[in-house]
Amino acid sequence: MSTTMVRPVQDDELVAVAQLRWQWFAENQGIPSTTQAEFTEVFISWAQANRSSHRCLVLLENDVVIGMAWLAIFQRAPSPRTLQRLSGDVQSVYVVPDRRKNGLGGQLIDAVVSLADELGLKPLTVHASPKAISAYNRHGFAASPSLMQAGFAH
């Protein structure tokens, strides 16, 4: 019987997470310009150095990492109403291809939304790929007429 769970990443799983990030890039952007070994080394160093601003959740199936989601945390300028303001951005949600279409990506989205709620992050944003928009919609995300971006050529 297969068991799945989502929880914060542990240091000994960062190699697996780097491999997932590599796969995500190759699947969505094409062949990377660096070697996988070089990327893994840089990625692990980055993840360890940025723990306070970037939280990683992993999806495990029978103790094997098969998915990930990142929550980037940003400090915002204080307001007279709220002196400490934080917002979040969901990043790099990925499930290995052979385990998709089983609701596992939704489990990751729900877990990262729950973590953002626990941390009091408002707003929570995501820059979704076209094929992922419906999944985010099913989990409470909606397009915003006031969220704008510049410098992103598609």
N, C-alpha and C positions, 0 to 999 in steps of 0.2 A: 504494500500500500504506500502510495506516494504522499508525503507530507510537505507542505510549503509554509513558510513564515517570512515576514518582513521585520527586519531589525536594523539598528545602526551597525555599520561596518566595523569589523575588528582589523587591527593592523595586519594580521597574517592573511587577510582576504584582499588586501589592496592590489596584489598582483592580478588576481582574478578580475577585480574591478577595472584595472588598467586594460586588461584584455577585452572586456566588454566595451570600454570606451573606444578602443581601437576598432573593434567590429562595427560599432555604431558609425564611426567616421567612414570606414570603408564602404559600408552599406549605403550611407547617405551622401557622401562627398566624393567617393572614388578612392583611388590608391593614395595613401598618405605619402608625404615627401620625406619622412624619417623612418628609420627602422623600428620595428616593434620593440626590440630590446632597449633602444635609446629612449623611445617614448615611455616605456614602462618605468624606467629609472627616473625620468623627469616627472612623470605623473605621480609616482609614489612620494617623491620629495615634495611636490606641490601640495598633495592631499594632506600630508603631515604638517606642513607649514601653515595651512589655511583651515585647520579644524574649527576655529572659532567663527569663521565667516562662511564656511561651506560644509554642510552636514550631508553625509552619504548614508543612504539606506540601501540595504541589499535584500534581494529576494532569494531565499534559499529553498531548494527542493532536495530533500534527503541530504541536507548539509552541504550541498553543492551550490555555489553562487550562479544563478541563472538570470539575474536581473539587478538593476540598480536604478536609483533616482537620487538626484542631488537637490539640496535646498540651499540657495545662496541667500545670505542674510545681509541686509544693508541698513546702516544707520541713516536716518533721515533728520533733517533740520528740526529742532524743537519748535513746537507751536505754543502759544499762550495757554491752550487747552490741554495739550499733551507734551510734557517736557521730554519724555523719552519715547522716540518714535522709531520703529523698525518696520521694514518691509521685506518681502521675500520673493524669490524667483525660483520656480521649479525648472530644473535643468537636467538634460541628459537622461531622461527616463528611457530605459531600454530593457527589453526581455529578449533572450535568444530566440531566433526565428522559429525553431521547432516547438516552442512552448507558448507561442502567441495564440490568440483567439480563444483562450481559456479563462479570461478574466484576471489573469495575473498582472497585467499592466495596470488594471483598475485597482488591484490591491496596493500596488506601489503608489499610485496617485492618491488613493485614500490615506495611506500612511504618511505621505509627505504633507498633505493638507492637514492632517491631525497634528503632526509635529509643528507646522507653522502656527496652528491655533494655540498649541501649548506655549509657544514662544511669544505669542501676541503679535504676530506679524500681520500688518495691514498696510497696503493691500498685498495680495499674493498673485503674482503674474506668471505667465508661461508664454514662451514663444514656440508655439506648436508647429510641427510639420503639417502639411495639408492632410496627410492620411491619419494623423492623430487628433485632429480637431474634434471629431465626434466622441472620442474617448474622453477628452477633457470636458466636453459639454455634458456627458453622462455623469460626471463626477463633480458638477457644480460650477464649472468655469463658464463664462460667457464673454462674448466680444464686448469691448468697451469703446464707445464713441469718443472718449476723451484720452485714450492711451495712444500716443503717437510715437513714431520712431524716425530717425534720420540716418542716412548713410548705410542702408542695407539694400544692396542690389541682389535680386533673386534670379 
